[in-house]
Amino acid sequence: VIDPCCNWGSAVTHNMDMVQEVKVQTANFAAEFPRGPVVFSSVTKAGTSAFHGEAYTYFRQSKFNSRDWRNNFFDTKKPTDSFYFPGFNIGGPLTKGRQKLFFFAGIEIMRQNVDLGVRPAIVPTEAMRQGDFSDSAYIQSLTGVGAVSDVTRLPGYDGEGGTDNANWSSNPLTPEMISGGVINRDPAVGAIDPGGQILMNMYPLPNQDPARSKGYNFTANVINPQHRHQKLVRIDYNISDSMKLYTRFNHEYEANPYPYTLWWYNSNDVPTPGGLKGGYNTWSSSTSLVNVINPTTTNEVIFAVTYWDMPHKYTDPDKISRGGLGYPYEGLFPDGYENSVPSITNWGSGVADIVQPGGLFNPTIFGKKLLLSVTDNFTKVAGTHMLKFGFFFDFITNNEPSTSNDHGIISPTWWGGNSSGNAYADLLMGRIGEYNESTLNPTSHLRKKEWAGYVQDSWKATRRLTLDLGLRLQHIQKMYDTEGRLAGFDPSLYDPNSPIDAYTGIVANYLGDDIPRSVMKSPALLVSPRVGFAYDLTGKGNTVVRGGGGVFYSHGR
């Protein structure tokens, strides 16, 4: 089961010690499947009339690993990563006759200490944090991102040394403010910005000699504790010889700290203060009722429900919040702003990244997703034809906030037009090349429904040739927000002569515009014809050619 909204998070892991059968169909154009033509399916282990169980463990320990080339290059300690996966499962009968009711249960506990690898960066020295950038030889050795970058120049007043007229659009930089690479710390002069001082102090101190580490003065090699567990229970009930019921429940949890940027990788980021941690909880259950009506006719009804809960928050928010750090500046918007200090980046030009998405304080970043589905498959065998008819319905909910930079993102840059020549000096002096901030992140309440029906004939046309002919009819509703807060753009309503804050052309249901809550209309009916074949070349079943074609539809986010 995959996250229905961003298609990357798995709610159910196919655990090899809890799975009885795995089936991969690589040329499946059958109309009974909504997605394809590659179909992956698995069957959970079930209990039998006898008790069976196992206890096991898998492990991997860094003592048996060789040193990574980056550990050798930067002369860092061998990482102490480790993986321990103990587990246990048991299955058997639940009644004295051992014929009616069966169970299977399994648990696996995964202690994962993951090596995130050596990450080099350039960070300000203790002297730089005090405004002293006068060590020109050291600064010029900080070439990790290039021989000439935003951090390899000596800062100075306008026209001094190597500043190259970097301050061409802002207030003058005078010798009283900075000279010889030293920033005047006298509060009366006001050269050092109190907010910039706080941001500079968020960086870790150097731990490498740039002359020996390819121009970098800092490396981190984090061992990340990503512990998880999985619990699964399956109950099978033989109601009668012709009617069988089973239900399966699966729960998984993974703790996922993010010492660096949440979700993505930046080449020169350093650990973010505050201890950002994600927790991924999923619960999933499916129930199947199979009724054998007669030797050639069966019907199966399947009900499934899956729920995701994915919160993200700081474990020590005072190390990243404006209030906790004493950051003196508020946000730009009167309706409120994120309590976290702004992110810092200059897009790979030397300044180390401390970057997180917005919304981690208000409303916090989370995902609460529910998926309900009902399927009915009716099968009839008539001679050389296997006829199938079926119905499918699912309902998806997704509540999660957006993650725009409502806390702000600062870019100290040499190219910003108000630079001293060195981006770290600019950060300390509050001379920012670029700043971006959004309004507070709203929480979306997305919904989607899908209905489908299909008819299918798997026809054994000859001893060697099998044809699959089918048709699937679908109504796939586009994702909509319950409050109608999804927005679109209508070019016919755009007025280039209106002020920018008139937002002409922007349309949204909650604004009273005559558009669906999904912005775009959902097609009333989608027609998906399917055809496939399998031909046995030798008649012995050892060489089969498969192929086909069909139309497949999927919902957008």
VOGU-3710 file (C-alpha; in Angstrom, 3 decimals, decimal comma):
1> vidpccnwgs> 0,000/0,000/0,000  1,596/3,266/-1,190  0,942/6,786/0,121  -1,903/7,868/-2,173  -0,914/11,525/-2,314  2,829/11,683/-2,896  3,399/8,050/-3,950  6,550/7,428/-1,945  5,623/6,207/1,544  4,787/2,527/1,987
11> avthnmdmvq> 2,196/1,670/4,635  2,765/-2,099/4,494  6,211/-3,658/4,176  6,431/-7,039/2,485  8,322/-8,817/5,247  9,965/-11,965/3,890  9,347/-13,841/7,150  5,627/-13,004/7,142  4,874/-13,547/3,442  3,772/-16,880/2,006
21> evkvqtanfa> 3,728/-16,023/-1,679  4,932/-13,235/-3,967  3,666/-12,827/-7,508  5,027/-10,427/-10,136  3,163/-10,076/-13,427  5,120/-8,019/-15,941  2,707/-8,045/-18,887  -0,671/-8,010/-17,202  -3,381/-6,140/-19,095  -6,340/-7,663/-17,268
31> aefprgpvvf> -9,235/-5,261/-16,706  -9,626/-6,325/-13,071  -6,484/-4,367/-12,106  -6,764/-0,578/-11,936  -3,002/-0,094/-12,399  -0,543/-1,933/-14,589  0,700/-3,565/-16,713  3,250/-4,567/-14,035  1,379/-5,966/-11,031  3,109/-6,958/-7,787
41> ssvtkagtsa> 1,108/-8,888/-5,211  1,872/-10,864/-2,084  -0,033/-13,181/0,244  0,505/-13,144/4,009  1,298/-16,406/5,767  -1,698/-18,136/7,310  -2,150/-20,566/10,185  -2,796/-24,263/9,528  -4,119/-27,255/11,471  -0,676/-27,689/13,089
51> fhgeaytyfr> 1,342/-25,191/15,087  4,398/-23,749/13,342  6,651/-20,920/14,421  10,126/-19,493/14,213  12,441/-17,127/16,024  15,234/-15,456/14,081  17,583/-12,533/13,896  19,500/-10,748/11,192  22,354/-8,434/11,998  25,045/-6,318/10,404
61> qskfnsrdwr> 27,767/-4,658/12,437  30,331/-2,027/11,481  33,133/-4,096/13,012  32,971/-6,241/9,899  32,983/-3,277/7,492  35,942/-1,653/5,797  36,485/2,085/6,053  34,709/4,201/3,470  36,997/6,143/1,117  35,602/9,393/2,505
71> nnffdtkkpt> 36,523/8,360/6,030  40,041/7,759/4,769  40,161/10,983/2,785  39,000/13,206/5,663  40,704/11,049/8,308  37,505/10,560/10,314  36,645/7,679/12,586  35,172/4,527/11,142  31,395/4,855/11,543  29,720/2,646/14,149
81> dsfyfpgfni> 26,583/1,786/12,198  24,676/-1,389/12,991  21,487/-3,260/12,086  19,765/-5,813/14,351  16,476/-7,373/13,183  15,164/-9,930/15,702  11,756/-11,416/14,981  9,272/-14,097/15,935  6,164/-15,587/14,351  3,768/-18,418/15,092
91> ggpltkgrqk> 0,652/-19,838/13,507  -1,814/-22,616/14,161  -5,416/-23,598/14,991  -7,704/-21,802/17,452  -10,340/-24,530/17,851  -10,183/-28,102/19,183  -11,131/-29,659/15,866  -8,360/-27,726/14,125  -10,535/-27,252/11,047  -12,448/-23,984/11,457
101> lfffagieim> -10,387/-21,151/12,907  -6,675/-20,418/12,414  -4,262/-17,638/13,270  -0,852/-16,333/12,266  1,047/-13,614/14,171  4,452/-12,099/13,637  6,598/-9,314/15,016  9,939/-7,908/13,910  11,912/-5,258/15,789  14,474/-3,369/13,733
111> rqnvdlgvrp> 17,267/-1,519/15,525  18,798/0,498/12,721  21,751/2,828/13,317  22,291/4,177/9,823  25,529/5,729/8,598  24,570/8,928/6,744  28,079/9,251/5,341  30,753/11,926/5,628  29,391/15,362/4,742  31,936/18,168/4,300
121> aivpteamrq> 31,151/21,883/4,591  32,707/25,291/5,207  31,731/26,890/8,527  32,808/30,127/10,278  35,672/29,956/12,752  35,457/31,310/16,302  37,354/34,400/15,166  34,923/34,982/12,290  31,984/34,852/14,689  33,652/37,729/16,559
131> gdfsdsayiq> 34,097/39,693/13,326  37,744/38,834/12,635  38,236/37,761/9,011  41,830/39,013/8,813  43,491/35,585/8,320  43,637/35,886/4,543  45,663/32,692/4,036  43,084/30,624/5,922  40,135/32,242/4,134  41,710/31,693/0,739
141> sltgvgavsd> 42,210/28,004/1,598  38,432/27,469/1,984  38,115/26,230/-1,586  35,821/23,240/-1,018  33,191/24,530/-3,467  35,630/26,242/-5,845  38,865/28,231/-5,989  36,861/31,471/-5,892  33,590/31,420/-3,990  31,498/33,585/-1,687
151> vtrlpgydge> 33,670/32,635/1,327  37,229/32,787/-0,100  37,510/36,581/-0,343  38,729/38,919/2,368  35,862/41,280/3,337  36,428/45,015/3,394  34,990/48,487/3,000  33,917/49,758/-0,401  36,830/49,527/-2,804  39,205/47,865/-0,354
161> ggtdnanwss> 41,299/44,906/-1,458  39,371/42,137/-3,189  35,845/43,393/-2,599  35,572/44,127/-6,352  32,829/46,698/-5,836  30,501/44,020/-4,414  28,463/46,709/-2,616  26,934/48,475/-5,595  23,289/48,759/-4,509  23,221/49,298/-0,743
171> npltpemisg> 24,383/51,576/2,058  28,121/52,352/1,968  30,623/50,172/3,800  33,042/52,561/5,470  36,515/51,973/6,973  34,969/52,644/10,374  32,687/49,606/9,872  35,236/47,152/8,445  38,869/47,383/7,536  41,595/44,818/6,966
181> gvinrdpavg> 39,058/42,025/7,288  38,025/43,036/10,830  34,466/44,172/11,583  34,092/46,882/14,219  32,297/45,356/17,224  31,449/48,716/18,807  27,635/48,755/19,230  27,669/52,503/18,570  28,987/51,831/15,054  26,345/49,169/14,456
191> aidpggqilm> 28,406/47,120/12,010  27,482/43,762/13,563  23,842/42,759/13,301  22,443/41,047/16,449  20,330/38,667/14,379  23,300/37,812/12,173  25,379/37,083/15,262  22,776/34,562/16,449  22,632/32,867/13,057  26,445/32,644/12,854
201> nmyplpnqdp> 26,561/30,951/16,251  24,172/28,223/15,072  26,957/26,737/12,960  29,236/24,027/14,376  32,878/24,967/14,843  35,527/23,749/12,363  37,005/20,289/12,950  39,152/19,930/9,836  42,255/21,588/8,404  41,183/22,922/4,980
211> arskgynfta> 44,748/22,501/3,705  44,435/18,739/4,254  40,724/18,217/3,447  40,274/19,638/-0,039  39,282/23,130/1,104  36,676/22,110/3,706  37,055/22,924/7,391  34,219/20,794/8,766  32,915/17,254/8,375  30,003/15,444/10,008
221> nvinpqhrhq> 29,464/11,692/10,034  26,124/11,130/11,747  24,928/7,684/12,841  21,154/8,051/12,648  18,913/5,891/14,914  16,062/4,919/12,571  14,452/2,246/14,737  11,263/0,599/13,561  9,000/-2,356/14,205  6,312/-4,323/12,399
231> klvridynis> 3,450/-6,344/13,887  1,094/-8,509/11,845  -1,888/-10,747/12,704  -4,015/-12,826/10,338  -7,181/-14,785/11,240  -8,731/-17,366/8,878  -12,237/-18,747/9,454  -13,741/-21,604/7,449  -17,407/-20,691/7,782  -18,363/-23,690/5,659
241> dsmklytrfn> -16,849/-25,840/2,934  -17,892/-23,206/0,396  -17,392/-19,973/2,332  -14,108/-18,737/3,807  -13,197/-15,525/5,597  -9,867/-14,026/6,510  -8,803/-10,726/8,003  -5,302/-9,294/8,322  -4,031/-6,448/10,507  -0,617/-4,797/10,103
251> heyeanpypy> 0,988/-2,029/12,162  4,357/-0,409/11,465  6,278/2,390/13,124  9,575/4,023/12,270  11,359/6,770/14,174  13,185/8,926/11,655  15,375/11,723/13,020  16,470/14,293/10,464  19,815/15,739/11,563  20,040/17,544/8,235
261> tlwwynsndv> 17,366/19,021/5,977  13,974/17,303/6,162  13,323/14,951/3,214  16,059/16,102/0,874  19,844/16,166/0,609  21,990/19,274/0,199  25,636/18,774/-0,677  26,985/21,272/1,890  24,494/21,158/4,766  25,399/20,853/8,433
271> ptpgglkggy> 23,312/19,402/11,283  20,340/21,583/12,196  20,051/22,560/15,878  16,847/21,488/17,575  16,778/17,748/16,909  14,145/17,408/14,159  12,411/14,034/14,342  9,765/12,335/12,248  7,581/9,465/13,406  5,838/7,251/10,848
281> ntwssstslv> 2,863/5,220/12,068  0,750/3,121/9,723  -2,181/0,837/10,450  -3,636/-1,379/7,736  -6,338/-4,026/7,684  -7,937/-6,074/4,917  -10,778/-8,591/5,052  -11,744/-11,080/2,342  -14,886/-13,210/2,084  -14,841/-15,910/-0,613
291> nvinptttne> -18,024/-17,776/-1,505  -17,821/-20,794/-3,822  -21,340/-20,751/-5,277  -20,799/-23,890/-7,382  -17,786/-25,642/-8,930  -17,589/-23,041/-11,723  -18,687/-19,897/-9,913  -17,073/-17,898/-7,093  -17,473/-14,462/-5,603  -14,974/-12,554/-3,448
301> vifavtywdm> -15,590/-9,359/-1,492  -12,582/-7,442/-0,121  -12,670/-4,541/2,319  -9,468/-2,675/3,172  -8,593/0,312/5,329  -5,209/1,995/5,819  -4,279/4,975/7,968  -1,047/6,986/8,010  0,043/9,328/10,804  3,323/11,139/10,117
311> phkytdpdki> 4,200/13,949/12,552  7,458/15,940/12,436  8,674/18,193/15,229  11,741/19,505/17,018  12,741/17,661/20,177  14,561/20,769/21,503  12,763/23,732/19,897  14,571/26,380/21,963  17,714/25,719/19,922  16,006/26,805/16,711
321> srgglgypye> 13,165/29,131/17,769  13,295/32,929/17,677  12,263/33,138/21,320  14,694/30,489/22,524  17,672/32,059/20,737  16,653/35,671/21,325  16,445/36,395/17,586  15,330/40,043/17,462  13,330/40,165/14,217  9,712/39,291/13,506
331> glfpdgyens> 8,288/38,098/10,231  7,015/40,286/7,402  3,316/39,467/7,574  0,961/40,922/10,186  -1,186/37,770/10,342  1,672/35,819/11,908  4,909/34,063/11,132  6,729/30,862/11,948  8,595/30,861/15,281  11,693/29,193/13,818
341> vpsitnwgsg> 14,632/31,406/12,827  15,093/31,732/9,054  16,864/29,056/7,071  20,313/29,940/5,723  21,734/29,092/2,295  23,551/30,691/-0,592  22,765/27,902/-2,989  26,045/26,010/-2,984  28,416/28,968/-3,210  30,273/28,330/0,026
351> vadivqpggl> 27,965/29,112/2,931  26,897/25,901/4,667  23,173/25,189/4,553  20,968/25,185/7,649  17,702/24,679/5,807  14,323/23,329/6,896  10,863/23,717/5,349  8,353/26,041/6,969  5,534/25,042/9,271  7,516/23,001/11,795
361> fnptifgkkl> 6,233/25,154/14,667  2,858/26,232/13,335  0,915/24,073/12,637  3,825/21,531/12,642  4,421/19,330/9,617  2,240/16,255/9,633  0,345/13,937/7,374  -2,883/12,196/8,325  -4,125/9,998/5,510  -6,953/7,497/5,289
371> llsvtdnftk> -7,626/5,035/2,472  -10,825/2,956/2,337  -11,579/0,514/-0,466  -14,208/-2,093/-1,333  -13,776/-4,645/-4,124  -16,102/-7,332/-5,455  -14,883/-9,925/-7,981  -17,331/-12,438/-9,538  -15,788/-15,301/-11,512  -17,552/-17,759/-13,845
381> vagthmlkfg> -15,845/-20,561/-15,785  -17,691/-21,501/-18,979  -15,878/-24,002/-21,174  -12,609/-22,412/-22,294  -13,667/-18,991/-20,987  -12,977/-17,578/-17,535  -15,332/-14,641/-17,183  -14,853/-11,998/-14,513  -17,050/-9,106/-13,492  -16,267/-6,723/-10,714
391> fffdfitnne> -16,705/-3,459/-8,872  -14,200/-1,224/-7,098  -14,605/1,818/-4,854  -12,072/3,759/-2,846  -12,102/6,905/-0,743  -8,945/8,835/0,148  -8,477/11,597/2,704  -5,268/13,559/3,152  -4,852/16,245/5,814  -1,487/17,980/5,751
401> pstsndhgii> -0,113/21,533/5,746  1,933/23,163/3,035  5,630/23,734/3,773  6,460/27,135/2,280  9,089/29,299/3,954  6,840/31,057/6,490  9,890/31,296/8,762  11,920/32,938/5,990  15,052/31,874/4,122  18,165/34,080/4,089
411> sptwwggnss> 20,837/34,072/1,386  24,040/35,975/2,219  25,727/36,306/-1,187  28,646/38,054/-2,814  26,468/38,716/-5,877  23,573/40,334/-3,973  24,778/43,916/-4,527  25,327/44,828/-0,864  28,249/42,587/0,013  31,511/43,131/1,852
421> gnayadllmg> 33,073/40,534/-0,432  32,626/37,591/1,966  29,226/35,953/2,525  29,884/34,949/6,147  30,912/38,510/6,954  27,734/39,666/5,231  25,643/37,335/7,412  27,272/38,701/10,551  26,687/42,291/9,396  23,091/41,643/8,313
431> rigeynestl> 23,808/42,462/4,661  21,623/39,905/2,909  21,599/39,312/-0,825  18,211/37,616/-0,935  15,340/36,949/1,451  12,139/35,021/0,935  9,175/34,545/3,278  5,646/33,253/2,812  2,492/33,718/4,837  1,644/31,051/7,407
441> nptshlrkke> 1,172/27,596/5,933  -2,472/26,524/5,652  -3,603/22,953/6,272  -5,279/21,244/3,354  -8,088/18,724/3,785  -7,948/16,791/0,526  -10,452/14,153/-0,531  -10,916/11,869/-3,530  -13,330/9,086/-4,543  -13,072/6,508/-7,299
451> wagyvqdswk> -15,680/4,129/-8,697  -14,949/1,432/-11,267  -16,567/-1,580/-12,871  -15,044/-4,103/-15,244  -15,781/-7,102/-17,420  -13,083/-9,517/-18,513  -12,750/-12,745/-20,488  -9,652/-14,930/-20,226  -10,194/-17,223/-23,220  -8,119/-20,319/-23,928
461> atrrltldlg> -8,526/-19,942/-27,689  -6,226/-22,879/-28,516  -3,996/-25,221/-26,573  -1,156/-22,719/-26,975  -2,920/-19,360/-27,193  -4,716/-17,534/-24,369  -6,397/-14,194/-24,959  -7,385/-11,676/-22,282  -10,093/-9,264/-23,402  -11,554/-6,700/-21,036
471> lrlqhiqkmy> -13,058/-3,303/-20,445  -12,816/-1,136/-17,335  -15,125/1,845/-16,767  -13,953/4,357/-14,162  -14,936/7,614/-12,560  -11,844/9,065/-10,861  -12,634/12,186/-8,925  -9,892/14,779/-8,862  -8,480/15,673/-5,464  -10,435/18,502/-3,860
481> dtegrlagfd> -10,108/20,508/-0,674  -13,134/20,378/1,635  -12,890/24,150/2,162  -12,347/24,874/-1,537  -8,920/26,426/-0,933  -7,201/24,994/-3,997  -6,455/27,816/-6,442  -6,023/28,044/-10,176  -5,279/30,662/-12,821  -7,730/31,809/-15,477
491> pslydpnspi> -5,905/33,843/-18,174  -9,172/35,406/-19,349  -9,554/37,142/-15,974  -6,001/38,496/-15,823  -5,643/42,279/-16,017  -2,027/43,397/-16,557  -2,968/46,955/-15,559  -4,234/45,966/-12,085  -1,998/46,275/-9,009  -0,117/43,119/-8,121
501> daytgivany> -2,047/42,652/-4,863  -5,323/42,445/-6,819  -4,285/38,919/-7,880  -6,331/39,106/-11,072  -6,683/35,742/-12,773  -6,407/33,781/-9,522  -9,566/31,741/-8,917  -10,623/29,561/-5,983  -13,886/28,043/-4,842  -13,676/29,567/-1,341
511> lgddiprsvm> -13,421/33,042/-2,921  -16,837/32,521/-4,524  -15,558/31,719/-8,018  -17,705/29,359/-10,058  -15,213/26,500/-10,175  -15,162/23,040/-8,533  -13,383/22,591/-5,214  -10,832/20,559/-7,198  -10,328/23,576/-9,569  -10,470/21,227/-12,578
521> kspallvspr> -13,576/19,238/-13,429  -13,484/15,464/-13,024  -14,269/13,461/-16,194  -17,629/11,749/-15,832  -16,438/8,436/-17,285  -13,052/7,018/-18,243  -13,030/4,063/-20,626  -10,113/1,657/-20,333  -10,051/-1,131/-22,918  -7,523/-3,913/-22,269
531> vgfaydltgk> -6,221/-6,770/-24,438  -3,470/-9,268/-23,733  -2,178/-12,572/-24,995  0,076/-15,451/-24,020  1,417/-17,845/-26,644  3,257/-21,079/-25,839  5,909/-21,366/-28,574  6,777/-25,003/-27,987  3,581/-26,384/-26,496  5,597/-27,605/-23,489
541> gntvvrgggg> 5,090/-24,524/-21,315  8,801/-23,661/-21,111  8,814/-20,733/-23,608  5,896/-18,310/-23,558  5,541/-14,969/-25,338  3,313/-12,450/-23,534  2,116/-9,039/-24,599  -0,829/-6,734/-24,900  -2,022/-3,189/-24,659  -4,449/-1,117/-22,705
551> vfyshgr> -5,419/2,216/-21,253  -4,636/2,940/-17,597  -5,667/5,956/-15,541  -4,429/7,163/-12,186  -5,391/10,086/-9,990  -3,138/13,120/-9,687  -2,132/14,460/-6,313
//
